[in-house]
Amino acid sequence: MSDENPLYGYALLPGPAIVAWQAYSWLRTGIWPPIPVSKMFSYFEWPIPHTSWLGLQSIIDWLFDIPASFVVFLTSFLFMVVCFVSVALFQNYQANRKST
């Protein structure tokens, strides 16, 4: 991480923040509150896909049962990688443009 872009690392914080909240809640109550992706979709009132194909529905159900902290962390990581690559490409473009 360069000194010019110190805020990229903050993109990784939401995933561990969800786990920290779960740990805090577990320490208070003694019960680990699971937060699957489906709960996140319900919170934002986004529709969860349903299909009459049993195999496909079981895959959808499995994907929506993945912990939200993992999905948020993975999405944040991919966003950070895209930002790094975009900045590197732009800096390369500027350096090549100045040299010609």
C-alpha positions, 0 to 999 in steps of 0.5 A: 500500500502506498502513501498516496492511497492509505484508505484502501485497507479500510475496505477490508474492515466490514467483514471482520466488523461483523465477526467482532459484533457476533463475538461481542454478542456471544460474550454478552449472551452466550449464544453465537448469533449466526448471520447468513447472507439470507438474513442480510438480504431480508434486512435490506428487503431484497428478494431471495430467489426461489425456483421449482428446480430442486437441485438449483434451489438447494444450491441457492439455499447453500449459497444463502446460508454462507456467513455474511462476514465471509461474503462481505470480506471477500467482496471487499477484498475483490473491490480493493484488488480492482482499485489497486489494479485500476490505480496501477493501470492509470499510473502506467498510462500516465507514465507512458503518456508523459514519456512520449 
